[in-house]
Amino acid sequence: MQATKKGPEKHHEATIVKRGGGKHQEDEHGGAWKVAFADFCMALMALFLVLWLIAARDAQQAKAIVRDNTASGLIDGTGGKPEVKSSPAGSLIERFQLPRSNGGSQGPSTGNKSNTPAMRTKYESPSELAALAHQLEQMSVDAGLASNLATVITPDGLRVMLHDTDRQGMFVRGSPLPTARFAKLLRAMAPLFEKMENQMLIVGHTDSLQYTNAGPASYSNWSLSVNRALAARSELLIGGMRSESILQLVGMADRAPIDAAHPDASANRRIELLILTSKQAAAVKTMFGAPPATESLTEDASTARTDDAELKELRSQMVKKP
């Protein structure tokens, strides 16, 4: 017998190869991140478009504000920031329909109105002007602005002063925009003025505080006083007053303070309405209208224009010969 050959036996382990069928599945889901990334990019683009539209709208509104304030000079001033209203670009004052001469508006008809001219009241005597002043004072009380109104009867007519106080201003500080309460008061006064035959002057005044930019062409208290007078006129016209009732509009800046001892006092910031008597209104028209016929100061003086030939001869006589 052959001896059995003993020794270490060799064991061969089987190699297991796992072939999964998920390759095709990985191919299907391998691009899912691309879809998610595309959705993310689309969301960012949409957000960008929304922000761009908002910024463009704000930019347009800012340009309109800058254009309006640059035209009126408010950017150079030290006053408060004007309130942004839904007015057309280039206008600080809201648009309105101008009243017709018979008191109606130029808008659509709201009913059948009589074409008969309304009888208007003429205020001439001090007692009549005092009655008008009493009605205006009562309106200021109803509007809660009794301390902002003062009236004085003068030989020229009734002087109505609408001024600031330390607690209540008539306009936004440093701008020609009237406050809501002041605009409401002017509109309440308009129907009363519409019924009167007298004409008026509207005068704007400011205090002595100056704007930062003091250049010759810069916005100044002169501009502010004129613009405030224009704003008061607009509110009166909105309320129904006839445009013919306004004879003159003036801006006096800080040249005529009420409180001369304190040039920056709030009372110096005011709008004045001077209700003129017929005699004074005629004097103003004569002052700024066509000049009357030339009259000589003495009987012997001649106001006729000298003939050119006579002037030439006179010059030759005045020339000194050597």
C-alpha positions in Angstrom: 0.0 0.0 0.0 1.1 3.3 -0.8 1.2 5.6 2.1 -1.2 8.3 1.9 0.6 11.6 1.3 -0.3 13.8 4.0 0.2 17.6 3.7 -1.7 20.8 3.6 -4.5 20.7 1.3 -5.1 23.6 -1.0 -8.6 25.2 -0.8 -9.8 27.3 -3.7 -12.4 29.8 -2.6 -15.0 30.7 -5.3 -14.9 34.4 -6.5 -18.4 35.8 -6.3 -19.1 38.5 -8.9 -22.3 40.4 -8.2 -23.8 41.9 -11.3 -26.5 44.3 -10.3 -29.2 45.4 -12.6 -29.1 49.0 -11.2 -26.9 50.5 -13.9 -29.8 51.4 -16.0 -31.5 52.8 -12.9 -28.5 55.0 -12.1 -28.5 56.3 -15.6 -32.1 57.4 -15.1 -31.5 59.3 -11.8 -28.0 60.5 -12.4 -29.2 63.8 -13.9 -31.8 64.6 -11.2 -29.4 67.3 -9.7 -29.4 69.0 -13.0 -33.1 69.4 -13.0 -33.0 70.7 -9.4 -30.3 73.1 -10.3 -32.2 74.4 -13.3 -35.3 75.0 -11.1 -33.1 76.9 -8.7 -31.7 79.0 -11.5 -35.2 79.8 -12.8 -36.3 80.8 -9.3 -33.3 83.1 -9.0 -34.0 84.6 -12.4 -37.7 85.2 -11.4 -36.5 86.8 -8.2 -34.1 89.0 -10.1 -36.8 90.1 -12.5 -39.1 91.0 -9.6 -36.4 93.0 -7.8 -35.5 94.7 -11.1 -39.0 95.8 -11.7 -39.4 97.1 -8.2 -36.1 99.0 -8.5 -37.1 100.4 -11.9 -40.4 101.7 -10.5 -38.7 103.2 -7.5 -36.1 104.8 -9.8 -38.8 106.4 -11.9 -40.5 107.7 -8.9 -37.2 109.0 -7.5 -36.4 110.7 -10.8 -39.8 112.4 -10.8 -39.3 113.6 -7.2 -35.8 114.9 -8.0 -37.1 116.6 -11.2 -39.9 118.3 -9.3 -37.8 119.4 -6.4 -35.0 120.5 -8.7 -37.4 122.6 -10.6 -38.6 124.3 -7.4 -35.2 124.2 -5.7 -36.3 122.1 -2.7 -33.2 119.9 -3.0 -31.0 122.8 -2.1 -33.1 123.8 0.9 -33.1 122.9 4.5 -36.8 122.4 4.9 -38.7 119.2 5.4 -39.1 116.5 2.8 -42.1 117.2 0.6 -44.9 114.7 0.7 -45.1 112.6 -2.4 -48.5 112.9 -4.0 -50.0 111.3 -7.1 -49.6 114.4 -9.1 -48.4 114.5 -12.7 -44.6 114.8 -13.1 -43.3 118.3 -13.0 -46.0 119.7 -10.7 -46.0 120.2 -7.0 -49.6 121.1 -6.9 -52.4 118.6 -7.7 -54.3 119.1 -11.0 -57.8 120.4 -10.9 -60.6 121.7 -13.1 -60.6 125.4 -13.4 -64.0 126.9 -12.6 -65.9 128.7 -15.3 -66.7 132.4 -15.0 -70.3 131.5 -13.8 -69.0 129.4 -11.0 -69.3 126.0 -12.7 -66.5 123.7 -13.6 -65.2 122.7 -17.0 -65.7 119.0 -16.3 -68.8 116.9 -17.1 -72.1 118.5 -16.2 -73.6 117.4 -12.9 -77.0 118.8 -13.6 -78.9 121.6 -15.2 -77.6 124.9 -13.9 -79.0 128.3 -14.6 -77.0 130.6 -16.9 -78.2 133.7 -15.1 -75.2 135.6 -13.6 -75.1 135.4 -9.9 -75.5 138.6 -7.9 -72.2 139.3 -6.2 -71.6 141.3 -3.0 -69.3 144.3 -3.0 -67.5 145.1 0.3 -66.5 148.8 0.5 -67.3 150.3 3.9 -65.5 149.3 7.1 -68.7 147.8 8.4 -69.1 145.6 5.4 -65.4 144.5 5.6 -65.9 143.8 9.3 -68.8 141.5 8.5 -66.6 139.6 5.9 -63.8 139.3 8.5 -66.2 137.8 11.0 -67.2 135.1 8.5 -63.6 134.3 7.8 -62.8 134.1 11.5 -65.6 131.7 12.1 -64.3 129.5 9.3 -60.9 129.4 10.9 -62.5 128.4 14.2 -64.4 125.5 12.5 -61.2 124.4 10.9 -59.3 124.4 14.2 -57.0 127.2 13.0 -58.3 130.2 14.9 -54.9 131.1 16.2 -53.5 131.1 12.7 -55.7 133.8 11.3 -55.7 137.5 11.9 -57.7 140.2 10.1 -57.1 144.0 9.9 -59.4 146.6 8.2 -57.3 149.1 6.3 -58.1 152.0 3.9 -57.2 149.7 1.0 -59.5 146.9 2.1 -59.5 143.8 4.4 -56.1 142.3 5.2 -56.4 138.6 6.0 -53.2 137.0 7.5 -52.9 133.3 7.6 -49.7 132.7 9.5 -47.7 129.8 11.2 -47.6 129.3 14.9 -45.1 127.3 17.0 -47.6 124.5 17.1 -49.3 124.6 13.7 -47.8 125.5 10.3 -49.6 126.4 7.1 -47.1 124.7 4.8 -44.6 121.9 5.0 -41.5 123.4 6.5 -39.3 124.8 3.7 -41.6 123.8 0.9 -44.6 125.3 -1.0 -46.8 122.3 -0.1 -49.8 123.4 2.1 -50.8 121.2 5.0 -54.1 119.3 4.8 -55.8 121.6 7.3 -54.6 124.8 5.6 -55.7 123.5 2.2 -59.1 122.6 3.7 -59.5 126.1 5.2 -58.7 127.8 1.9 -61.1 125.6 0.0 -63.8 126.5 2.6 -63.2 130.2 2.1 -63.4 129.9 -1.7 -67.2 129.8 -2.0 -67.4 133.0 0.1 -64.9 134.8 -2.1 -66.7 133.5 -5.2 -69.8 135.5 -4.2 -67.9 138.8 -3.8 -67.3 141.4 -6.4 -64.0 142.6 -4.9 -60.7 141.5 -6.2 -57.8 140.5 -4.0 -54.0 140.4 -3.7 -52.3 137.2 -2.6 -48.9 137.8 -0.9 -46.5 135.2 0.3 -44.0 135.8 3.2 -41.2 133.8 4.7 -39.0 134.1 7.8 -35.4 135.1 7.6 -33.9 131.6 7.6 -32.0 131.1 4.4 -31.4 128.0 2.2 -28.0 126.3 2.2 -27.2 127.1 -1.4 -27.2 130.9 -1.7 -26.2 131.3 -5.3 -27.9 133.9 -7.5 -29.9 131.3 -9.4 -30.6 129.0 -6.4 -33.9 128.4 -4.8 -34.4 131.2 -2.2 -37.0 132.7 0.1 -38.1 134.8 -2.9 -39.0 131.6 -4.8 -40.6 130.0 -1.8 -42.8 133.0 -1.1 -44.0 133.1 -4.7 -44.6 129.4 -4.8 -46.6 129.5 -1.6 -48.8 132.3 -3.0 -49.3 130.2 -6.1 -50.3 127.2 -4.0 -52.8 129.3 -2.0 -54.3 130.5 -5.3 -54.6 126.9 -6.5 -56.4 125.8 -3.4 -58.8 128.8 -3.7 -59.5 127.9 -7.3 -60.1 124.3 -6.4 -62.6 125.4 -3.9 -64.6 127.3 -6.5 -63.4 130.9 -6.5 -63.3 132.7 -9.8 -59.8 133.3 -11.3 -60.9 136.9 -12.1 -61.1 137.5 -8.4 -57.3 137.5 -8.2 -55.8 140.8 -9.3 -52.1 140.3 -8.3 -49.9 137.6 -6.8 -46.7 138.7 -5.0 -43.8 137.0 -3.2 -42.0 139.2 -0.6 -39.6 136.7 0.9 -38.6 138.1 4.4 -38.9 141.8 3.5 -42.0 142.5 5.5 -41.9 140.6 8.8 -44.8 140.8 11.3 -42.4 140.3 14.2 -39.5 142.5 13.2 -37.7 141.9 16.5 -37.5 138.2 15.8 -37.0 137.7 12.0 -37.1 133.9 12.3 -40.4 133.9 14.2 -43.1 131.5 13.0 -45.6 134.4 12.6 -43.5 135.8 9.8 -44.2 132.7 7.7 -47.6 133.6 6.3 -49.9 134.1 3.4 -51.9 137.3 3.2 -55.1 137.9 1.3 -55.8 141.6 0.8 -59.5 142.1 -0.2 -59.3 145.4 -2.1 -61.9 148.1 -2.3 -62.9 149.0 -5.8 -61.0 152.3 -5.6 -57.8 150.5 -4.5 -58.2 147.8 -7.2 -58.5 150.5 -9.8 -55.3 152.2 -8.5 -53.4 148.9 -8.7 -54.6 148.4 -12.3 -53.5 151.9 -13.2 -50.1 151.5 -11.5 -49.3 148.4 -13.6 -51.5 148.9 -16.6 -51.1 151.1 -19.7 -49.6 154.5 -18.7 -52.0 157.5 -19.0 -51.5 160.4 -21.4 -48.3 162.4 -20.6 -49.0 165.6 -18.8 -46.5 168.5 -18.4 -45.5 169.4 -14.9 -45.7 173.2 -15.7 -47.6 175.2 -18.2 -44.5 176.2 -20.2 -42.9 172.7 -20.3 -43.4 170.7 -23.4 -43.6 166.9 -23.3 -43.5 166.4 -27.0 -40.6 164.5 -28.5 -37.9 166.9 -29.9 -37.5 166.7 -33.7 -34.3 165.0 -34.8 -33.2 168.0 -36.8 -33.5 170.3 -33.8 -31.5 167.8 -31.7 -28.8 167.7 -34.3 -28.6 171.5 -34.4 -28.6 171.7 -30.6 -25.7 169.2 -30.4 -23.7 171.2 -32.9 -24.2 174.4 -30.9 -23.0 172.6 -27.7 -19.7 171.4 -29.3 -16.9 173.6 -28.2 -14.8 174.8 -31.1 -11.0 175.1 -30.5 
